[in-house]
Amino acid sequence: MKSTKLFRMLAAGIILSLLVVVIPASPALAARDIDLRQNEGRVGDNIDITGENWPTPDPGGVPPYDPYVEIYFAFSDEEITKGQDIDDEVTTYEFRKAVDIDSHGEFDTYFEVPSRLTDGDDDADVRGGTYYVCVTLDGGKDIKAVAEFTITAGEITGFDPDSGPVGTEVDISGEDFGEREDITIEYDGDEIDIESGDTETDRSGDFDCTIIIPPSAAGDHTITISDESLSEVEETFTVEPAMSFSPTQAPPGDTVEVTGTGFGNKVDVDITLGTEAVATKKTDRDGNFTVSFIVPDMDEGTYALVAEDEDGNDDEGSFIVEIGIEATISPVTSSASPGHVGQSVTVSGTGFLANSTITITYATEPK
């Protein structure tokens, strides 16, 4: 009895071993894939796209199964990945076409790069940058495959200087923008004038122009250069504080006017002459200010005139306190009130060299 049971177990083991050898393992389901023959281009270009490892038709099914894919051209500030949904995570896109899958699970087609994405919840013009080709299956919204596509656009080849005070002239040059298109330049989102040079690109999409930095507070500011259809490029300009004053030399008691640009936004600016605090003024939203002060009583010489705001922005110049040479006589005589021989006369002077000998000369002018 025990021998019979042992024999059956041994036979079952042999049969299972043979099945493992004879029956091949089922192949793993290959990932659905797409390939773009070119991964960069411009608006209006054709993108060639192929796919493989997609479901095959089943004409004998009930009902017959004819699989197809839908192709979308999409944009997102964050990377688009498989598994995301059109109209859910991806809301800026343009539907391009639906394509049947052949009996090998493949498809081969092309579509044109659109100029605008209008089929999603959010519309957007197509400009330079990274976009995504998304493929869904059988009219579904689940993205089964995705590939990146770069819209090539204009490039800034010259931007000089990239820092300076308000009023700085900045030379800008670019290439590969739209051909014979108007150039628009914005400063922190506001359009500014092109001071000189090209206002539109040439037939190669190139341009050279000059702008002037408008009134603005200290720090980084965004300059956006765009054409009419394709390119939008950003550069950064750093505004530095600058101060001027008039006059540049004066005696104590005179008034001096100080003007500043590119300081902090609505902050107090302290004006110091040497070690003397002489004025305080609050800037406007663009970092501008104008303030006057009276030159204090101080020795003749050259002093640092400093403007510094509470954000630490500052500028410095040299101011000359110039007392000048002045002499007076007392009493003052005239033909109506003449002096006489032996009369005492007092002579006073200021602005002479300290600790020096003063020579007073009495002279007559014959008539």
C-alpha positions in Angstrom: 0.0 0.0 0.0 2.8 2.4 1.0 4.7 1.4 -2.2 1.7 2.2 -4.4 1.3 5.7 -2.8 5.0 6.4 -3.2 4.9 5.3 -6.8 2.0 7.7 -7.5 3.8 10.7 -5.9 6.9 9.9 -7.9 5.0 9.7 -11.2 3.2 13.0 -10.5 6.6 14.7 -9.9 8.0 13.4 -13.1 4.9 14.6 -15.1 5.2 18.1 -13.5 8.9 18.3 -14.4 8.1 17.4 -18.0 5.4 20.1 -18.2 7.9 22.7 -17.0 10.2 21.7 -19.8 7.6 21.4 -22.5 5.3 24.4 -21.8 7.2 27.7 -22.6 6.8 30.6 -20.3 4.4 33.3 -21.5 6.3 36.4 -22.8 6.1 39.5 -20.6 3.8 42.2 -22.1 6.0 44.6 -23.9 5.6 48.3 -23.0 3.7 50.5 -25.4 6.1 52.8 -27.1 6.3 55.8 -29.4 9.2 57.3 -31.3 9.5 60.8 -32.8 11.8 60.9 -35.9 12.7 64.5 -34.9 12.6 65.9 -31.4 12.7 69.6 -32.2 11.3 72.0 -34.7 9.1 75.1 -35.2 5.4 75.9 -35.5 4.1 74.5 -38.8 6.7 71.7 -39.0 5.5 68.1 -39.4 6.3 65.6 -36.6 6.8 62.0 -37.8 5.7 59.5 -35.1 5.7 55.7 -35.0 4.4 53.3 -32.3 4.9 49.7 -31.5 3.7 47.1 -29.0 0.1 48.4 -29.1 -3.0 46.1 -29.2 -3.7 44.3 -32.5 -7.0 44.2 -34.3 -9.3 41.2 -33.6 -11.8 41.0 -36.5 -13.3 37.8 -35.2 -14.3 39.3 -31.9 -17.8 40.1 -30.9 -18.0 42.9 -31.6 -14.8 43.1 -33.9 -12.0 45.0 -32.2 -10.3 47.7 -34.2 -7.8 49.5 -31.8 -6.7 53.1 -32.5 -4.7 55.8 -30.8 -5.3 59.5 -30.3 -2.4 61.9 -30.5 -2.2 65.2 -28.6 0.3 68.0 -28.5 0.5 69.4 -25.0 2.2 71.9 -22.7 2.7 71.8 -18.9 4.9 73.7 -16.5 5.8 70.3 -15.0 6.8 67.1 -16.8 4.0 65.1 -18.3 4.2 61.3 -17.6 2.4 58.1 -18.5 -0.6 57.5 -16.4 -1.7 61.1 -16.3 -5.1 62.0 -17.8 -5.9 64.4 -20.6 -8.3 67.1 -19.1 -7.2 66.2 -15.6 -3.5 66.7 -15.0 -3.0 67.9 -18.6 -5.2 70.9 -19.3 -3.3 72.8 -22.1 -3.3 70.8 -25.3 -4.4 70.5 -28.9 -5.8 67.2 -30.4 -3.9 66.3 -33.5 -5.4 63.1 -35.0 -6.7 59.5 -34.4 -4.7 56.7 -36.1 -5.5 52.9 -36.5 -3.1 50.3 -35.2 -2.1 47.6 -37.7 -2.0 43.9 -37.3 1.5 44.1 -35.9 0.5 46.4 -33.1 2.2 49.4 -34.9 1.3 52.7 -36.4 3.2 55.3 -38.5 1.9 58.8 -39.1 2.7 62.5 -38.8 1.0 65.7 -37.6 1.7 69.4 -37.9 2.9 71.5 -34.9 0.0 73.8 -34.0 0.5 77.6 -33.4 -2.0 77.6 -30.5 -3.3 75.1 -28.0 -7.1 75.5 -27.7 -8.7 72.1 -26.9 -8.0 72.0 -23.2 -9.3 74.1 -20.3 -6.3 76.5 -20.7 -5.5 78.1 -24.1 -1.9 79.1 -24.9 0.2 80.2 -27.9 3.0 77.8 -28.9 6.4 79.4 -28.4 9.9 78.3 -27.7 10.3 75.6 -25.0 9.5 72.0 -24.1 6.2 70.5 -25.2 4.9 66.9 -25.1 3.4 64.5 -27.6 0.9 62.4 -25.7 -0.8 59.2 -27.0 -4.0 57.6 -25.6 -5.8 54.4 -26.6 -9.3 53.8 -28.0 -10.6 57.3 -27.2 -9.6 57.1 -23.5 -8.0 60.0 -21.6 -5.3 58.0 -19.9 -1.9 58.8 -21.4 -0.3 55.5 -22.5 2.9 57.0 -24.0 4.6 60.4 -24.1 7.6 62.0 -25.7 9.2 65.4 -25.4 9.4 67.8 -28.3 11.3 71.1 -28.3 10.0 74.2 -30.1 13.2 76.0 -31.2 13.0 79.7 -31.0 15.1 82.9 -30.9 18.3 83.2 -29.0 19.7 86.3 -27.4 23.3 86.6 -28.6 24.1 89.9 -26.9 22.9 91.6 -23.8 25.3 94.3 -22.5 25.6 95.6 -19.8 23.5 93.4 -17.5 23.7 95.8 -14.5 23.9 99.6 -13.9 21.9 102.6 -12.7 18.5 103.8 -14.1 19.1 105.3 -17.5 21.7 102.8 -18.6 21.7 102.0 -22.3 21.5 98.2 -22.9 22.5 96.8 -26.3 20.5 93.7 -27.2 21.0 91.4 -30.2 19.3 88.1 -31.2 19.0 85.5 -33.9 16.6 82.8 -35.1 13.5 84.8 -34.2 10.5 84.9 -36.6 11.4 86.4 -39.9 10.5 90.0 -40.6 8.5 90.3 -37.4 8.1 93.1 -34.9 10.2 93.0 -31.8 8.5 93.7 -28.5 10.5 94.4 -25.3 8.9 94.4 -21.9 10.5 95.5 -18.6 8.8 93.7 -15.6 5.8 93.1 -17.8 5.4 96.6 -19.1 6.4 97.4 -22.7 9.2 99.9 -23.2 10.5 101.7 -26.2 13.3 100.6 -28.4 15.6 103.6 -28.2 17.6 102.9 -31.4 18.3 100.1 -33.8 16.0 97.4 -35.2 12.3 97.3 -34.3 11.8 94.2 -36.4 13.8 91.2 -37.4 15.4 90.8 -40.8 14.7 87.9 -43.2 17.0 85.7 -41.2 15.2 86.4 -37.9 18.1 88.5 -36.5 18.0 92.0 -34.9 20.2 94.5 -33.0 18.7 97.3 -30.8 19.2 99.5 -27.8 16.9 100.2 -24.8 17.2 102.5 -21.8 16.5 101.2 -18.3 13.5 103.0 -17.0 13.0 104.3 -13.4 12.9 101.2 -11.1 14.0 100.2 -7.6 17.3 98.5 -6.8 17.6 94.8 -7.6 16.9 92.3 -10.4 14.4 93.1 -13.2 13.1 90.9 -16.0 13.5 92.0 -19.6 11.3 90.0 -22.0 12.1 90.0 -25.7 9.5 88.5 -28.1 8.5 88.5 -31.7 5.0 88.1 -33.1 4.7 84.4 -33.5 7.4 82.2 -32.1 10.0 83.5 -29.6 9.8 84.8 -26.0 13.2 85.1 -24.3 14.0 86.5 -20.8 17.1 88.3 -19.6 17.8 89.9 -16.2 19.1 93.4 -15.5 20.2 94.4 -12.0 19.5 98.1 -11.1 22.2 99.7 -9.0 21.6 102.9 -6.9 23.0 106.2 -8.1 23.1 109.7 -6.6 23.9 113.1 -7.9 24.0 116.6 -6.2 24.3 120.2 -7.1 26.3 122.3 -6.4 29.3 120.0 -5.8 31.0 122.7 -3.6 29.7 125.4 -1.4 30.4 127.2 1.9 28.5 126.5 5.2 25.0 127.8 5.1 24.4 127.2 1.4 21.8 124.8 0.1 22.6 121.5 -1.8 20.1 119.4 -3.7 20.6 115.6 -3.8 18.8 113.3 -6.3 18.8 109.5 -6.2 17.6 106.8 -8.5 17.5 103.0 -8.1 17.3 102.9 -4.4 14.8 100.7 -2.4 11.1 100.8 -2.9 9.5 103.3 -0.5 12.3 103.3 2.1 14.1 106.0 4.1 17.3 107.3 2.7 19.8 109.0 5.0 22.2 111.7 3.6 25.5 112.1 5.4 28.2 114.7 4.8 31.4 113.5 6.4 30.2 112.4 9.9 27.2 114.8 9.9 23.7 113.5 9.2 22.2 116.3 7.1 18.9 115.0 5.6 16.5 112.0 5.4 14.0 111.3 2.6 11.6 108.4 1.7 11.9 107.0 -1.9 8.9 106.4 -4.2 8.0 103.0 -5.6 10.7 103.2 -8.2 13.5 104.1 -5.7 13.7 107.7 -6.6 14.1 110.7 -4.2 15.0 114.4 -4.1 16.1 116.2 -1.0 17.9 119.4 0.0 20.1 120.2 2.9 22.0 123.2 4.4 25.8 122.8 4.5 26.6 122.7 8.2 29.4 124.8 9.9 32.5 122.7 9.2 36.1 123.2 8.2 37.0 123.8 4.6 37.9 120.6 2.8 36.7 117.6 0.8 34.1 115.3 2.5 32.2 112.1 1.5 28.6 112.7 0.7 26.8 109.4 1.2 23.2 108.4 0.5 22.2 105.0 2.1 18.7 103.5 2.5 17.4 101.1 5.1 17.9 98.2 2.7 21.6 98.8 2.5 21.6 100.4 -1.0 24.0 103.2 -1.2 26.1 105.6 -3.4 28.8 108.1 -2.5 30.3 111.2 -4.0 32.9 113.9 -3.0 31.7 117.3 -1.8 33.9 120.3 -1.2 33.2 122.6 1.7 34.8 125.9 0.4 34.6 128.8 2.8 36.6 131.2 0.5 38.6 134.3 1.4 36.8 137.3 2.8 38.0 140.5 4.4 36.1 143.4 6.0 37.1 146.8 7.3 35.5 148.9 10.0 34.6 151.7 10.0 33.7 152.0 6.3 34.4 155.5 5.1 33.0 157.4 2.1 33.1 161.0 0.7 30.1 161.8 2.8 31.7 160.3 5.9 35.5 160.5 5.4 38.1 159.1 7.8 41.0 161.1 9.1 44.8 160.7 9.8 45.4 158.8 13.0 42.0 157.1 13.0 41.8 153.5 14.3 40.7 150.9 11.6 39.8 147.3 12.3 40.4 144.7 9.5 38.8 141.2 9.9 39.1 138.2 7.6 37.9 134.6 7.1 39.1 131.7 4.9 42.8 132.5 5.2 45.4 129.8 5.8 45.5 128.9 9.5 48.5 130.1 11.6 49.9 132.2 8.8 51.1 135.8 8.7 48.7 138.3 7.3 50.1 141.4 5.6 47.9 144.5 5.3 49.0 147.2 2.9 47.7 150.8 2.9 47.9 152.5 -0.5 46.6 155.7 -2.0 45.4 156.3 -5.5 46.3 159.8 -6.7 43.7 161.8 -8.4 
